[in-house]
Amino acid sequence: MKKVNEGTRCSYSVDETGVAMMVIDNPPMNALSSAVIDEIHDSFEKAFADPGVRVIVFTGAGKAFIAGADITELNNFTTAQEGADSLLPGQILSNLIMNGDKPVIAAINGFCLGGGMEMALACHIRLADESATLGLPEIKLGIIPGYGGTQRTPRLIGKGRALELILTGTFLKGSEAAGYGLVNRSVPRGTVVDEAVRLAAAIAGKSRVAVQAALRAVLEGTAMDLNTGMKYEREQFGICYASEDKKEGTAAFLGKREPKFSDR
């Protein structure tokens, strides 16, 4: 595993298959201070621009994925506008993750609360340790989620379930979160990073042309009406169809061999 970006509190390393392991390390609970948000943003920008990275596994060191925002910073603002403006770096980061052209898999270990849950929601795929704790508890502090939680949660699991979680601040275990649809699936205790790496490796072995087209079709197409989205899907299919990887993929299938994609 080659270390690429060595941030103090967020860094990533990438292996020979193109799977990048990005780890937040801000003891004791990986809280999202403004400085940590800046470091995560920097790591994602570098990973998305890094030609050696094909898929990103995003996780936390220790006993938390991200346990939430740094509560001490909440008292730094006095007006409604200052409070609203303070959310911009976190929203920009979550949008950067969601709109990235490389798949991001959240490997949710331990506590994943508040801003941490919102960063996980921005990832393309989420796996959770069955014993992990997930939730949006901001209501208990007299505030609401502000890094996209009120927007991404209902889009993912529906308004009713989203409001139940947001209005009560209820915590869910990883296994319960899977039932709610907050995560793709929960995995046995202590295996979430390994499972995420296996999934990432399966994606990394595919054509970069097709993976990026699929990301665009799903992420951008679902924001359109159905007919416009279907047209956009055709356009993305056309990009794949004209690629060298399409020729290789079909030839490999007909020749009963594994494809060797060139990402062209």
SULFENJO-V304296 format. One record per backbone hydrogen bond with DSSP energy under -0.5 kcal/mol. NH is the residue of the N-H (numbers start at 1). CO is the residue of the C=O. If there is no record, write none. Layout:
NH:CO  NH:CO
//
This chain:
2:14  3:1  4:12  5:12  6:4  7:5  7:10  11:23  12:5  13:21  14:2  15:19  18:15  20:18  20:55  21:13  22:20  22:57  23:11  23:21  24:59  25:9  30:26  31:26  32:68  33:31  37:33  38:34  39:35  40:36  41:37  42:38  43:39  44:40  45:41  46:42  47:43  48:44  49:45  50:46  51:49  53:50  54:18  55:18  56:103  57:20  58:56  58:105  59:22  59:57  61:24  64:61  65:111  66:111  67:29  70:32  71:69  73:70  74:71  75:72  76:73  77:74  83:79  84:80  85:81  86:82  87:84  88:85  91:87  92:88  93:89  94:90  95:91  96:92  97:93  98:94  99:95  100:97  103:54  105:56  106:104  106:125  107:58  107:105  108:106  108:127  109:107  111:63  112:133  113:66  114:135  116:113  118:114  119:115  120:116  121:117  122:118  123:119  123:120  124:104  125:104  127:106  128:185  129:108  130:187  132:129  133:110  134:132  134:172  135:112  136:170  139:136  140:137  141:138  142:139  143:138  151:148  152:148  153:149  155:151  156:152  156:153  157:153  158:154  162:158  163:159  164:160  165:161  166:162  167:163  168:164  169:165  172:134  174:132  175:130  177:173  178:174  179:175  180:176  181:177  182:177  183:177  184:126  185:126  187:128  191:188  195:191  196:192  197:193  198:194  199:195  200:196  201:197  202:198  203:199  204:200  205:201  206:203  211:207  212:208  213:209  214:210  215:211  216:212  217:213  218:214  219:215  220:216  221:216  221:217  222:218  223:220  224:221  229:225  230:226  231:227  232:228  233:229  234:230  235:231  236:232  237:233  238:234  239:235  240:236  241:237  242:238  243:240  244:264  247:243  248:244  249:245  250:246  251:247  252:248  253:249  254:250  255:251  256:253  257:252  261:259
//
